[in-house]
Amino acid sequence: MTGETTVQAHALSDFLETFMMVVNIDLPCLGEGQQAWGSGWPESYHRYQAAFEENLKIDDANVQQVANAIDPDVPDDNSLDDAKSFLDELVSSTEQSSINTLSKAADI
């Protein structure tokens, strides 16, 4: 900003600290000398924690909903048969696709 090609590290640090105070940006807290979580943390950290916990609850509910939809409460004996037949069809269609691709390549 001053046009100088070199800047002293402490001058840059002082400038950034002053800038953060002027525009009301919380100074970063890395936890050193701080309680695990408490009133000593800036308000923005508390707002972030509340928003994160709400999103975490939503994510947990979504994961639980998917798990409930995919995993039956009491699987029956035929549940594995359906999966085996699906995999057999998948493998045979994949093999057929490979054979078709090879035969087309041989025709060229």
C-alpha positions, 0 to 999 in steps of 0.5 A: 500500500505504501509502494515499498517493495519490502515490508517489515513483518511487525509492520504488516502485523500491526497493520492487520491487527489495526485493520481488524479492530477498525472493521470489527473483525474478531481476533483469531483464538487458537485456544492457547491459554483459553478455556476449552469453551466458555465466555472468554471466546468472541461472540462470532465463535459462539454463533458459529458453534450454534450454527455448526451444531444445528447443521450437524443435527440436520446431517445426522438426521439425513444419515439416519433417514438414509440408513433407515430407508436402506437397511430393513429393521428385520431382514428376511431370508430372501433379502440376500437372494435379491442382491445376488440375482441383481449382481448376477445380472449386472455381471452378465450385462457387463460381460456382454457389453465387453464382448460387444465392444471387442467384437466391434473392435475386431470388425474395424 
